[in-house]
């Protein structure tokens, strides 16, 4: 089976990444739309458990659609998979991606407990592949500016950080995001994870 880990480092910097989007809910569709025109990544495959619901979207964006994750993993033309699936599925899907020789970008959290997180990370590391986690809040202009200021040393040593994330968005009661199995710590899984990531980025490795 083709293994993306065998790509030469210089090739990885210049080649177009052919990716499969796994999960075409509203956020998965946003990934596809946001990547249009990119010179680094293009989505050519899609995986969704309800293909009839997203066939029109796939037709518009030239995505080969399947209901089975294995189809994307077995496709030699796919370099990477982007996981936009329920939280509890991430770790197993990452391990499967590593076994298939695919790079993986997953939405946060990439696991719901330490054991699954270590299992997923170790599988990717052993395969020599790249695992990315969608902590996109780091790229906000204000967040970037605070990081720059901290880096200058003008604030001295950082001993305490507080964060708040508030907006008008709602999570519908009918969706999986409200399920205890998918969000055992409630809002921390959905939104607090971004703040924790930024705190760690600002403050350095936890000791």
C-alpha positions as CSV (number, residue, x, y, z in Angstrom):
1,X,0.0,0.0,0.0
2,X,1.4,3.5,-0.8
3,X,2.8,5.2,2.2
4,X,3.0,9.0,2.4
5,X,5.8,8.7,4.9
6,X,8.1,7.6,2.0
7,X,7.8,11.0,0.3
8,X,11.1,12.9,0.2
9,X,11.1,16.0,2.5
10,X,11.8,18.3,-0.5
11,X,8.8,16.8,-2.4
12,X,6.5,17.4,0.6
13,X,7.2,21.1,0.4
14,X,6.3,21.5,-3.3
15,X,3.7,18.8,-4.2
16,X,0.0,19.4,-4.0
17,X,-1.6,17.4,-1.2
18,X,-4.5,15.3,-2.3
19,X,-6.8,14.9,0.7
20,X,-10.0,13.2,1.6
21,X,-12.5,15.0,3.8
22,X,-14.1,12.6,6.3
23,X,-17.4,14.0,7.6
24,X,-19.3,16.5,5.5
25,X,-21.4,18.3,8.1
26,X,-21.3,22.1,8.1
27,X,-17.8,22.3,9.4
28,X,-16.5,19.6,7.0
29,X,-18.0,21.6,4.1
30,X,-16.3,24.7,5.4
31,X,-13.0,22.9,5.2
32,X,-13.6,22.1,1.6
33,X,-14.8,25.6,0.7
34,X,-12.0,27.3,2.5
35,X,-9.4,25.3,0.6
36,X,-10.6,26.2,-2.8
37,X,-7.8,27.9,-4.7
38,X,-5.1,26.7,-2.4
39,X,-1.8,25.8,-4.0
40,X,-0.9,23.3,-1.2
41,X,-4.0,21.1,-0.7
42,X,-7.0,20.0,-2.7
43,X,-9.8,17.7,-1.6
44,X,-10.5,15.0,-4.2
45,X,-12.5,12.5,-2.0
46,X,-15.2,12.7,0.6
47,X,-16.5,10.3,3.2
48,X,-19.9,10.6,4.7
49,X,-22.3,8.2,6.3
50,X,-25.2,9.8,4.6
51,X,-24.0,10.2,1.0
52,X,-27.4,11.1,-0.4
53,X,-27.5,14.2,1.8
54,X,-24.2,15.6,0.5
55,X,-24.1,14.3,-3.1
56,X,-25.0,17.8,-4.4
57,X,-22.1,19.4,-2.5
58,X,-19.7,16.8,-3.8
59,X,-20.8,17.3,-7.3
60,X,-20.2,21.0,-7.0
61,X,-16.8,20.5,-5.6
62,X,-15.7,17.5,-7.7
63,X,-15.4,15.1,-4.8
64,X,-15.5,11.4,-5.2
65,X,-18.0,10.4,-2.5
66,X,-18.1,7.2,-0.5
67,X,-19.8,6.1,2.7
68,X,-16.7,4.1,3.9
69,X,-13.6,5.5,5.4
70,X,-11.6,2.5,4.2
71,X,-12.2,3.5,0.6
72,X,-10.3,6.7,1.2
73,X,-7.5,4.9,3.1
74,X,-7.1,2.4,0.3
75,X,-6.9,5.1,-2.4
76,X,-3.3,5.4,-3.6
77,X,-3.9,8.9,-4.8
78,X,-4.9,10.2,-1.3
79,X,-2.0,11.6,0.7
80,X,-3.9,12.8,3.7
81,X,-7.2,12.5,5.5
82,X,-9.0,15.4,7.3
83,X,-11.2,14.2,10.1
84,X,-14.3,16.2,10.8
85,X,-16.1,13.5,12.7
86,X,-17.5,12.9,16.2
87,X,-14.9,13.2,18.9
88,X,-15.0,9.6,20.0
89,X,-14.1,8.4,16.6
90,X,-10.9,10.4,16.2
91,X,-8.3,8.2,17.9
92,X,-9.4,5.0,16.0
93,X,-9.5,6.9,12.7
94,X,-6.0,8.3,13.3
95,X,-4.6,4.9,14.0
96,X,-6.2,3.6,10.9
97,X,-4.8,6.5,8.9
98,X,-1.3,5.7,10.2
99,X,-1.7,2.1,9.2
100,X,-2.7,3.1,5.7
101,X,0.2,5.5,5.3
102,X,-1.8,8.7,5.3
103,X,-1.0,12.0,7.0
104,X,-3.9,13.1,9.3
105,X,-5.4,16.5,10.2
106,X,-8.1,16.0,12.8
107,X,-10.5,18.4,14.5
108,X,-9.9,18.9,18.2
109,X,-10.0,17.1,20.5
110,X,-7.9,14.3,18.8
111,X,-8.9,12.0,21.7
112,X,-11.1,12.0,24.7
113,X,-8.7,10.4,27.2
114,X,-5.0,10.1,27.7
115,X,-4.7,6.4,26.7
116,X,-6.4,7.0,23.3
117,X,-4.4,10.2,22.7
118,X,-1.1,8.4,23.4
119,X,-2.2,5.4,21.2
120,X,-3.1,7.7,18.3
121,X,0.1,9.9,18.6
122,X,2.4,6.9,18.9
123,X,0.8,5.3,15.8
124,X,1.5,8.4,13.7
125,X,5.0,8.8,15.1
126,X,5.9,5.2,14.4
127,X,4.8,5.6,10.8
128,X,6.8,8.7,10.3
129,X,3.7,10.6,9.4
130,X,2.3,14.0,10.3
131,X,-0.5,14.4,12.7
132,X,-2.1,17.9,12.8
133,X,-4.8,19.1,15.2
134,X,-7.2,21.9,14.3
135,X,-6.3,24.5,16.9
136,X,-7.1,27.3,14.4
137,X,-7.6,29.9,17.1
138,X,-3.8,30.4,17.2
139,X,-4.0,32.2,13.9
140,X,-6.3,35.0,15.0
141,X,-4.6,38.4,14.7
142,X,-5.1,39.3,18.3
143,X,-3.8,35.9,19.5
144,X,-0.8,36.3,17.3
145,X,-0.1,39.8,18.6
146,X,-0.2,38.7,22.2
147,X,2.2,35.9,21.4
148,X,4.6,38.4,19.8
149,X,4.4,40.7,22.8
150,X,5.1,37.8,25.2
151,X,8.1,36.9,23.0
152,X,9.6,40.3,23.4
153,X,9.9,39.8,27.1
154,X,8.3,43.2,27.8
155,X,5.7,41.5,30.1
156,X,8.3,39.8,32.2
157,X,7.7,36.2,33.4
158,X,4.2,35.0,32.8
159,X,2.8,33.4,36.0
160,X,-0.9,33.4,35.4
161,X,-3.2,33.4,32.4
162,X,-7.0,33.7,32.2
163,X,-9.1,33.3,29.1
164,X,-12.7,33.6,28.1
165,X,-14.4,32.6,24.9
166,X,-17.9,33.8,24.4
167,X,-20.1,34.2,21.3
168,X,-23.6,33.9,20.1
169,X,-23.3,30.4,18.6
170,X,-25.5,27.6,19.8
171,X,-25.2,23.8,19.8
172,X,-28.5,22.2,18.8
173,X,-30.0,19.6,21.1
174,X,-30.5,17.2,18.3
175,X,-26.8,17.0,17.2
176,X,-24.1,14.6,18.5
177,X,-22.1,17.5,20.0
178,X,-24.5,17.7,23.0
179,X,-24.1,14.0,23.8
180,X,-22.2,13.2,27.0
181,X,-20.2,10.5,25.3
182,X,-18.8,13.1,22.8
183,X,-18.4,16.0,25.2
184,X,-17.8,14.5,28.7
185,X,-16.5,17.8,30.0
186,X,-19.2,19.9,28.3
187,X,-18.0,23.2,26.8
188,X,-14.4,22.6,27.6
189,X,-14.3,20.0,24.8
190,X,-15.9,22.3,22.2
191,X,-14.5,25.7,23.1
192,X,-12.3,25.5,26.2
193,X,-9.9,23.3,24.3
194,X,-8.9,26.3,22.2
195,X,-8.2,28.4,25.2
196,X,-6.1,25.6,26.8
197,X,-4.1,25.3,23.7
198,X,-3.4,29.0,23.5
199,X,-2.4,29.0,27.2
200,X,0.1,26.2,26.5
201,X,1.4,28.0,23.4
202,X,1.9,31.2,25.4
203,X,3.3,29.7,28.5
204,X,5.4,26.9,27.1
205,X,5.4,23.1,27.9
206,X,3.5,22.1,31.0
207,X,5.7,20.9,33.9
